[in-house]
Amino acid sequence: MQKAYIFRGNQYLRYDIPSDKVYPPPPRTLDSWNGFPKSWDRIDAAVNWDNGKIYFFKGDKYVRFDILKNEIDQRERPIRGNWPGMPDSWAHFDAVINWGNGKAYFFRGSGYARYDIALDSFDQPSRRIHTYWHGFPREWSHIDAAVNWGNGKAYLFHGSQYVVYDVFADHVISEKRTTSDFWHGVPAGWTSIDGIVTIDKRSEDMGARIESLAVREAVGFAYVIYEGPRMTKRGSGGRRRLDAEKTLPFTINTELGIGSITKSLTAMSLLKQLSSKGLSVDDKIEPFLPKKWSRGTNISTITFRELLTHTSGFRSSNDDYAGLESMIAAGIMPANKVFEYRNPNFSLMRILIPSVSGITFFGANADPLLAALGYMQIMQKDVFEPSLVKGAACRLNSLEIGFLYGPARDPGGAYDYDDGDDSSMIAGAGGWKLTPLELARTIHTFFTTERILPAALRDKMISEGLGTVETKTAKAMHNGIWDDGDKGYDNTFYIFQDDVQCVFMSNSMYGPDANRPATIVESAHGHAFG
């Protein structure tokens, strides 16, 4: 179901992404795309817009194709006037690429301009490709076609050649290559290509289902879907703030607290730090508690595994430093060493992770801040930097904040973030503030690469439920919820048994009769992939 369509003149090829080759049938003609203008003998550019639509451009006109309906659903229209902010000197486009972060790049001759998809307007004027696209071949005068492959790589085509561009490193990472030599089945006679788009119909179907359910329940939401190594669908809907003078859409770049999804990320760092010191989850936590803390009854029996699985025996609800110190001093009863979900099991890791790493607590007034800063810095190094997520914090620090509401049917007033929301001193079980795109990238990095943990340790975390939860359909998931009784947020991530990953975030509470995010994501996955 993961296909690319490669266009040349009045023909196109279907390229099977998993097998990395052209499908056996010979090239087909453009008019086999239902409703394609009969007068068009070629396209200049094509792009999948993440809204279930593909846009095709030729000369000063464009048409829109609905992926799930499999037909042109918007007839020929002029580009000028319908793509706001288009550079005045441009009459047509040579290529377009969706960068996967809410932006698209349009190319014309030696220049390019950036488009904000959520705001539906060019937000950056024309610039020289050679100046800003690092490593772009000097002898190339323009780009004929471009496509984002969804795996962190983009392909830029010129004549019979192409280069690979690293989306995150922002640089060309390959030599010039001949297209027909590496794109298996593309005829050598195709001396250039006019356009290329990817389509993943099951992800499109899953995304459409998510949107149809979420729009009824959330003021604003966004989701990101991966199939194996590729980001195959992104989408969003609604508003991030209702009372603003101008429309503020909720997007994949809207920042929210992630709530208890933090537990999964904290577990990753804890396992990494324990492994680096030759320790295991079955070692005792007591040697790594601050020396000045009083140890209550049976504290010496608690292991890291028991914290990770909520079987430590703790019954406290305090997440700050003083509360955790009191919890340790109070001790536990052996009979309580059964599962009971308690945030302090993971909030305590805000202190244990720095301690395992070698940071010493002296019983000084600065210890709470030392623990918070140590935990955040180690998390950055262990989890976020390997995921290429920059600037992750426990304090809201984005210009695109998702204000919080009640259910979409009765949202009430917003929870006001104007003064900032800082969870640094109580983090561990919750606390991190991320965008849907950042969370999706972090989760995907962990579950599909070894940049955070080696495969054996990662698989142990999943199979033994060390910070994640297994369900009938998913090998790992977690929810992140916060509310004050009137307004809040509700988020989830799933790693399904078929290696489809979905992150969903929303800025709303959900009523008792509502489809909550976990239900929405499971239902959408079953509908599309079941």
C-alpha positions as CSV (number, residue, x, y, z in Angstrom):
1,M,0.0,0.0,0.0
2,Q,3.0,2.3,0.3
3,K,3.5,3.6,-3.2
4,A,5.3,6.4,-5.1
5,Y,4.0,7.8,-8.4
6,I,6.7,9.1,-10.7
7,F,5.6,11.3,-13.6
8,R,7.3,12.0,-17.0
9,G,5.5,13.8,-19.8
10,N,2.0,12.3,-20.2
11,Q,3.0,9.0,-18.4
12,Y,3.6,7.8,-14.9
13,L,5.1,4.8,-13.1
14,R,3.9,3.2,-9.9
15,Y,6.8,2.5,-7.5
16,D,6.5,0.0,-4.7
17,I,8.2,1.6,-1.7
18,P,8.8,-1.6,0.5
19,S,10.3,-3.6,-2.4
20,D,12.1,-0.5,-3.8
21,K,11.2,-1.1,-7.4
22,V,8.7,-0.1,-10.1
23,Y,5.6,-2.3,-10.4
24,P,5.7,-4.6,-13.5
25,P,3.0,-3.0,-15.6
26,P,4.4,-0.5,-18.2
27,P,3.9,3.3,-17.8
28,R,0.3,4.5,-17.7
29,T,-1.1,7.7,-19.1
30,L,-2.2,10.7,-17.0
31,D,-5.8,10.4,-18.0
32,S,-6.1,7.2,-15.9
33,W,-6.1,9.5,-12.9
34,N,-9.9,10.0,-12.7
35,G,-10.9,13.4,-13.8
36,F,-7.4,14.6,-14.9
37,P,-7.7,17.4,-17.4
38,K,-7.7,16.0,-20.9
39,S,-5.7,19.0,-22.2
40,W,-2.8,18.3,-19.8
41,D,0.1,16.4,-21.5
42,R,2.4,16.7,-18.6
43,I,2.7,18.1,-15.0
44,D,5.3,20.6,-13.7
45,A,5.0,19.6,-10.1
46,A,3.0,17.5,-7.6
47,V,2.8,17.3,-3.8
48,N,0.9,15.3,-1.2
49,W,-0.5,18.0,1.1
50,D,-1.2,15.9,4.2
51,N,-4.9,16.7,4.0
52,G,-5.9,13.7,2.0
53,K,-5.2,15.6,-1.2
54,I,-2.5,15.8,-3.9
55,Y,-2.0,19.0,-5.8
56,F,-0.8,18.9,-9.4
57,F,0.5,21.9,-11.2
58,K,1.0,22.7,-14.9
59,G,1.9,26.2,-16.1
60,D,-0.2,28.7,-14.3
61,K,-3.0,26.2,-13.4
62,Y,-3.4,23.5,-10.7
63,V,-5.9,20.7,-9.9
64,R,-6.6,18.8,-6.7
65,F,-6.8,15.0,-6.3
66,D,-8.7,13.2,-3.5
67,I,-6.6,10.2,-2.4
68,L,-9.4,8.1,-0.8
69,K,-12.0,9.0,-3.4
70,N,-9.4,8.3,-6.1
71,E,-10.5,11.3,-8.3
72,I,-9.9,14.9,-9.1
73,D,-12.2,16.7,-6.7
74,Q,-11.3,20.3,-7.6
75,R,-11.1,21.3,-11.3
76,E,-8.5,23.4,-13.0
77,R,-7.9,26.7,-11.2
78,P,-5.3,29.5,-11.6
79,I,-2.4,29.4,-9.3
80,R,-2.2,33.2,-9.0
81,G,-4.8,34.3,-6.4
82,N,-5.2,30.8,-4.8
83,W,-1.8,30.4,-3.3
84,P,-1.5,33.5,-1.1
85,G,1.9,35.2,-1.0
86,M,3.3,33.6,-4.1
87,P,6.4,35.6,-5.3
88,D,5.3,38.3,-7.8
89,S,7.9,37.2,-10.4
90,W,6.7,33.6,-10.5
91,A,4.2,32.3,-13.0
92,H,4.5,28.6,-12.3
93,F,6.3,26.1,-10.1
94,D,9.1,23.6,-11.1
95,A,8.7,21.4,-8.0
96,V,7.1,21.3,-4.6
97,I,8.0,19.3,-1.5
98,N,6.1,18.8,1.8
99,W,8.8,19.0,4.5
100,G,6.6,17.1,7.0
101,N,6.8,19.9,9.7
102,G,3.9,22.0,8.6
103,K,5.9,23.7,5.9
104,A,6.2,23.1,2.1
105,Y,8.8,24.4,-0.3
106,F,8.0,25.6,-3.8
107,F,10.8,25.9,-6.4
108,R,11.1,28.1,-9.5
109,G,14.3,28.3,-11.4
110,S,17.2,29.1,-9.0
111,G,14.8,30.2,-6.2
112,Y,12.5,28.7,-3.7
113,A,9.9,30.0,-1.3
114,R,8.4,28.5,1.9
115,Y,4.7,27.9,2.5
116,D,2.9,27.6,5.9
117,I,0.4,24.8,5.4
118,A,-1.7,25.6,8.5
119,L,-1.9,29.4,7.7
120,D,-2.4,28.6,4.0
121,S,0.1,31.2,2.8
122,F,3.7,31.7,1.8
123,D,5.5,32.9,4.9
124,Q,9.0,33.4,3.5
125,P,10.0,35.2,0.2
126,S,11.9,33.8,-2.6
127,R,15.5,32.9,-1.8
128,R,18.4,31.3,-3.7
129,I,18.5,27.5,-3.6
130,H,22.3,27.4,-3.6
131,T,22.6,29.7,-0.6
132,Y,20.2,27.9,1.8
133,W,20.1,24.2,0.6
134,H,23.4,23.1,1.8
135,G,25.4,20.9,-0.5
136,F,23.1,21.5,-3.4
137,P,25.2,20.8,-6.6
138,R,26.7,24.0,-7.9
139,E,26.1,23.1,-11.5
140,W,22.4,22.5,-11.1
141,S,20.4,25.5,-12.2
142,H,17.0,24.3,-10.8
143,I,15.0,21.4,-9.4
144,D,12.8,19.3,-11.6
145,A,11.1,17.3,-8.9
146,A,11.3,16.7,-5.1
147,V,9.8,14.3,-2.6
148,N,10.0,13.8,1.1
149,W,10.4,10.0,1.7
150,G,9.1,10.2,5.3
151,N,12.2,8.6,6.8
152,G,14.2,11.7,7.4
153,K,15.4,11.8,3.8
154,A,14.3,13.9,0.8
155,Y,15.1,13.4,-2.9
156,L,15.9,16.3,-5.2
157,F,15.9,15.6,-9.0
158,H,17.6,17.5,-11.8
159,G,17.7,16.0,-15.3
160,S,18.7,12.4,-15.2
161,Q,20.2,12.8,-11.7
162,Y,19.2,13.1,-8.1
163,V,20.7,13.8,-4.6
164,V,19.6,12.7,-1.2
165,Y,19.0,15.5,1.4
166,D,18.9,14.9,5.1
167,V,15.9,16.7,6.5
168,F,17.2,17.0,10.0
169,A,20.9,17.7,9.3
170,D,19.8,20.2,6.6
171,H,22.4,19.1,4.1
172,V,22.9,17.0,0.9
173,I,24.3,13.7,2.1
174,S,24.9,11.9,-1.2
175,E,26.9,12.3,-4.4
176,K,24.9,12.9,-7.6
177,R,23.3,9.7,-8.8
178,T,21.7,8.6,-12.0
179,T,18.0,8.1,-11.3
180,S,17.6,5.0,-13.5
181,D,20.5,3.3,-11.8
182,F,19.1,3.5,-8.3
183,W,15.3,3.8,-8.8
184,H,14.8,0.2,-9.9
185,G,12.7,0.0,-13.0
186,V,12.7,3.7,-14.0
187,P,13.6,3.6,-17.7
188,A,17.0,4.9,-18.7
189,G,15.1,6.8,-21.5
190,W,13.5,9.0,-18.9
191,T,16.1,11.7,-19.0
192,S,14.3,13.7,-16.3
193,I,11.1,13.4,-14.2
194,D,8.4,16.0,-13.8
195,G,7.1,15.1,-10.4
196,I,6.9,12.4,-7.7
197,V,4.4,11.9,-4.8
198,T,4.0,9.2,-2.2
199,I,0.7,7.7,-1.2
200,D,0.0,5.4,1.7
201,K,-3.7,4.6,1.5
202,R,-4.1,2.8,4.8
203,S,-2.4,5.6,6.7
204,E,-4.6,8.1,4.7
205,D,-7.6,6.0,5.7
206,M,-6.5,5.9,9.4
207,G,-5.9,9.6,9.4
208,A,-9.3,10.4,7.9
209,R,-11.0,8.2,10.6
210,I,-9.0,9.9,13.4
211,E,-10.1,13.3,12.1
212,S,-13.8,12.4,11.7
213,L,-13.9,11.1,15.3
214,A,-11.6,13.8,16.9
215,V,-13.4,16.8,15.5
216,R,-16.4,15.9,17.6
217,E,-14.5,15.6,20.8
218,A,-11.6,18.0,20.8
219,V,-11.2,21.8,20.4
220,G,-7.9,21.2,18.8
221,F,-5.9,18.0,17.9
222,A,-3.0,16.7,15.9
223,Y,-1.7,13.3,15.0
224,V,1.3,11.6,13.3
225,I,1.4,8.1,11.8
226,Y,4.3,6.0,10.9
227,E,4.3,2.7,9.0
228,G,7.6,1.0,10.0
229,P,10.5,3.4,9.2
230,R,8.4,6.0,7.3
231,M,6.2,8.9,8.5
232,T,3.2,8.3,6.3
233,K,0.5,10.7,7.5
234,R,0.2,13.8,9.5
235,G,-2.9,15.8,10.3
236,S,-4.5,18.3,12.6
237,G,-7.8,20.1,13.2
238,G,-9.5,22.7,15.3
239,R,-8.1,25.6,17.2
240,R,-5.4,26.0,19.7
241,R,-7.1,29.1,21.2
242,L,-10.7,30.0,20.8
243,D,-10.7,33.6,22.1
244,A,-8.0,34.9,19.9
245,E,-8.7,37.8,17.5
246,K,-7.5,35.7,14.5
247,T,-7.7,32.0,13.8
248,L,-5.0,30.1,15.6
249,P,-5.1,26.5,14.2
250,F,-4.0,23.6,16.2
251,T,-1.1,21.9,14.2
252,I,1.6,19.3,14.6
253,N,3.8,22.1,15.9
254,T,1.4,23.1,18.8
255,E,3.1,22.6,22.2
256,L,1.3,20.8,25.0
257,G,2.2,19.0,28.2
258,I,2.5,15.3,27.4
259,G,1.5,14.2,30.9
260,S,2.2,10.6,31.9
261,I,3.7,9.8,28.5
262,T,6.7,11.3,30.3
263,K,6.9,8.1,32.2
264,S,7.9,6.1,29.1
265,L,10.6,8.7,28.3
266,T,11.9,8.8,31.9
267,A,12.1,5.0,31.8
268,M,14.3,5.1,28.7
269,S,16.8,7.4,30.4
270,L,16.8,5.3,33.6
271,L,17.5,2.1,31.7
272,K,20.3,3.8,29.8
273,Q,21.9,5.2,33.0
274,L,21.6,1.9,34.8
275,S,23.1,0.0,31.9
276,S,26.0,2.5,31.6
277,K,26.9,1.7,35.3
278,G,26.6,-2.0,35.0
279,L,23.4,-2.1,37.0
280,S,20.0,-3.6,36.2
281,V,16.4,-2.9,37.0
282,D,16.5,-5.5,39.8
283,D,19.1,-3.6,41.7
284,K,17.9,-1.7,44.9
285,I,17.2,2.0,44.8
286,E,18.4,2.7,48.4
287,P,22.1,3.3,47.6
288,F,21.1,6.1,45.1
289,L,18.8,8.0,47.5
290,P,20.2,11.2,48.9
291,K,22.5,10.4,51.9
292,K,20.8,12.8,54.2
293,W,17.3,11.3,53.7
294,S,15.9,9.1,56.4
295,R,15.0,5.6,55.3
296,G,11.7,4.3,56.5
297,T,10.8,0.7,57.0
298,N,11.4,-1.7,54.0
299,I,12.8,1.1,51.8
300,S,15.9,-1.1,51.4
301,T,13.8,-3.8,49.6
302,I,12.6,-1.6,46.7
303,T,14.1,-2.2,43.3
304,F,14.1,0.0,40.2
305,R,11.8,-2.6,38.5
306,E,9.2,-2.0,41.2
307,L,9.2,1.7,40.6
308,L,8.9,1.1,36.8
309,T,6.0,-1.3,37.3
310,H,4.2,0.6,40.1
311,T,4.7,-2.3,42.5
312,S,7.0,-0.4,45.0
313,G,4.4,-0.2,47.8
314,F,4.4,3.6,47.8
315,R,1.0,5.3,48.3
316,S,2.0,8.9,48.3
317,S,0.8,11.5,45.8
318,N,3.5,14.1,46.3
319,D,5.8,14.9,43.4
320,D,8.0,17.7,44.8
321,Y,11.4,17.1,46.5
322,A,10.1,17.5,50.0
323,G,7.2,15.2,49.4
324,L,9.4,12.5,48.0
325,E,11.8,12.8,50.9
326,S,8.8,12.4,53.3
327,M,7.6,9.4,51.3
328,I,11.0,7.7,51.8
329,A,11.0,8.5,55.5
330,A,7.6,7.0,55.9
331,G,8.6,3.6,54.5
332,I,6.3,1.0,52.9
333,M,4.4,-2.1,54.0
334,P,5.3,-5.3,52.2
335,A,1.6,-6.1,51.7
336,N,1.4,-3.0,49.5
337,K,3.9,-4.3,47.0
338,V,1.2,-4.9,44.4
339,F,0.3,-2.9,41.4
340,E,-1.0,0.6,42.2
341,Y,-0.5,3.4,39.7
342,R,1.3,6.2,41.5
343,N,3.1,9.2,40.0
344,P,5.8,9.4,42.7
345,N,7.3,6.1,41.5
346,F,8.5,8.0,38.4
347,S,8.9,11.4,40.1
348,L,11.5,9.8,42.3
349,M,13.5,9.0,39.2
350,R,14.1,12.8,38.8
351,I,16.4,12.2,41.8
352,L,17.6,8.7,41.1
353,I,18.6,9.2,37.4
354,P,21.1,12.1,38.3
355,S,22.3,10.0,41.3
356,V,23.0,6.9,39.2
357,S,24.8,9.2,36.7
358,G,27.2,10.3,39.5
359,I,25.6,13.5,40.8
360,T,25.8,13.7,44.6
361,F,23.2,15.3,46.8
362,F,24.5,16.9,50.0
363,G,21.4,17.8,51.9
364,A,21.7,21.4,50.9
365,N,18.8,23.8,50.0
366,A,20.0,23.6,46.4
367,D,19.4,19.8,46.1
368,P,15.8,20.1,44.7
369,L,17.1,22.4,41.9
370,L,20.2,20.2,41.4
371,A,17.9,17.2,40.9
372,A,15.6,19.0,38.5
373,L,18.5,20.4,36.4
374,G,20.4,17.1,36.4
375,Y,17.3,15.1,35.4
376,M,16.5,17.5,32.5
377,Q,20.0,17.6,31.2
378,I,20.4,13.8,31.3
379,M,17.0,13.4,29.5
380,Q,18.1,15.8,26.8
381,K,21.3,13.8,26.3
382,D,19.7,10.3,26.6
383,V,16.4,10.8,24.9
384,F,15.8,14.0,23.0
385,E,19.1,14.7,21.3
386,P,19.2,11.2,19.8
387,S,15.7,11.9,18.5
388,L,16.8,15.1,16.9
389,V,14.4,17.0,19.1
390,K,15.9,20.4,20.0
391,G,14.9,22.5,22.9
392,A,12.6,20.1,24.7
393,A,11.8,21.4,28.2
394,C,9.5,21.1,31.2
395,R,8.5,24.7,30.7
396,L,6.3,25.9,27.9
397,N,8.6,27.8,25.5
398,S,6.9,27.8,22.1
399,L,5.1,30.6,20.3
400,E,2.4,28.1,19.4
401,I,0.9,27.0,22.8
402,G,-2.2,24.9,22.9
403,F,-4.5,26.5,25.4
404,L,-6.6,24.0,27.3
405,Y,-10.4,23.5,27.2
406,G,-13.2,21.3,28.3
407,P,-15.0,19.0,25.8
408,A,-15.5,20.4,22.3
409,R,-19.3,20.4,22.9
410,D,-18.9,22.7,25.9
411,P,-15.3,24.0,25.9
412,G,-15.7,26.8,28.4
413,G,-12.9,29.3,29.0
414,A,-9.2,28.5,28.3
415,Y,-6.6,27.6,30.8
416,D,-4.3,30.6,30.4
417,Y,-0.7,29.8,29.7
418,D,0.3,33.5,29.4
419,D,2.4,33.3,32.6
420,G,4.1,30.1,31.5
421,D,3.7,26.6,32.9
422,D,6.9,25.2,34.5
423,S,6.9,21.6,35.8
424,S,10.7,21.3,36.2
425,M,10.5,20.8,40.0
426,I,7.9,18.1,39.9
427,A,8.8,16.3,36.7
428,G,9.6,12.6,36.1
429,A,6.1,11.1,36.1
430,G,4.9,14.0,33.9
431,G,6.2,17.5,33.1
432,W,7.6,17.6,29.6
433,K,6.2,20.0,27.0
434,L,6.4,18.8,23.4
435,T,4.7,19.2,20.1
436,P,2.9,16.2,18.4
437,L,5.8,16.2,15.8
438,E,8.5,16.2,18.5
439,L,6.7,13.4,20.6
440,A,6.2,11.3,17.4
441,R,9.9,11.7,16.5
442,T,11.0,10.7,20.0
443,I,8.7,7.7,20.2
444,H,9.7,6.6,16.7
445,T,13.4,6.9,17.3
446,F,13.1,4.7,20.4
447,F,11.0,2.0,18.9
448,T,12.7,1.7,15.5
449,T,16.4,2.6,16.1
450,E,19.1,2.0,18.7
451,R,20.0,5.6,19.1
452,I,18.4,5.7,22.6
453,L,18.8,2.1,23.8
454,P,20.3,-1.0,22.2
455,A,17.7,-3.4,20.8
456,A,18.0,-5.9,23.6
457,L,17.4,-3.3,26.3
458,R,14.6,-1.6,24.3
459,D,12.9,-5.0,23.8
460,K,13.2,-5.7,27.5
461,M,11.5,-2.4,28.4
462,I,8.6,-3.2,26.1
463,S,8.2,-6.9,26.9
464,E,8.4,-6.4,30.7
465,G,6.2,-3.3,30.8
466,L,8.9,-1.0,32.2
467,G,7.3,2.3,31.6
468,T,4.9,1.2,28.8
469,V,1.7,-0.8,28.7
470,E,0.8,-3.6,26.3
471,T,-2.7,-4.2,25.0
472,K,-4.4,-6.8,22.8
473,T,-3.6,-4.8,19.6
474,A,-0.5,-2.8,20.7
475,K,2.9,-4.0,22.0
476,A,3.3,-0.6,23.7
477,M,1.2,2.4,24.5
478,H,0.7,5.1,27.1
479,N,-1.7,7.9,27.8
480,G,-0.9,11.4,29.1
481,I,-3.8,13.2,30.7
482,W,-4.2,16.3,32.9
483,D,-7.3,18.2,33.9
484,D,-8.5,20.5,36.7
485,G,-12.1,19.2,36.5
486,D,-13.1,21.8,33.9
487,K,-10.3,21.8,31.2
488,G,-7.2,19.8,30.4
489,Y,-5.4,17.8,27.7
490,D,-5.6,14.2,26.6
491,N,-2.8,12.5,24.6
492,T,-1.8,9.0,23.6
493,F,0.8,7.0,21.7
494,Y,0.5,3.5,20.3
495,I,2.9,1.1,18.8
496,F,0.7,-1.5,17.2
497,Q,1.6,-5.2,16.6
498,D,2.0,-4.5,12.9
499,D,4.6,-1.7,13.6
500,V,2.2,1.1,12.8
501,Q,2.9,4.0,15.2
502,C,0.5,6.8,16.1
503,V,0.9,9.8,18.3
504,F,-2.3,11.8,19.1
505,M,-2.4,15.0,21.1
506,S,-5.4,17.3,22.0
507,N,-6.1,20.3,24.1
508,S,-9.4,19.2,25.6
509,M,-11.0,17.2,28.3
510,Y,-13.4,14.4,27.2
511,G,-16.9,13.9,28.5
512,P,-17.9,10.5,30.0
513,D,-19.7,9.5,26.8
514,A,-16.9,10.7,24.5
515,N,-14.5,8.7,22.3
516,R,-11.2,9.4,24.1
517,P,-7.9,9.6,22.2
518,A,-7.0,5.9,23.0
519,T,-10.3,4.8,21.6
520,I,-10.1,7.1,18.6
521,V,-6.6,5.8,17.7
522,E,-7.4,2.1,18.2
523,S,-10.7,2.4,16.2
524,A,-8.9,4.2,13.4
525,H,-6.1,1.7,13.2
526,G,-8.6,-1.2,13.2
527,H,-10.6,0.4,10.5
528,A,-7.6,1.0,8.2
529,F,-5.3,-1.9,9.0
530,G,-7.5,-4.5,10.6
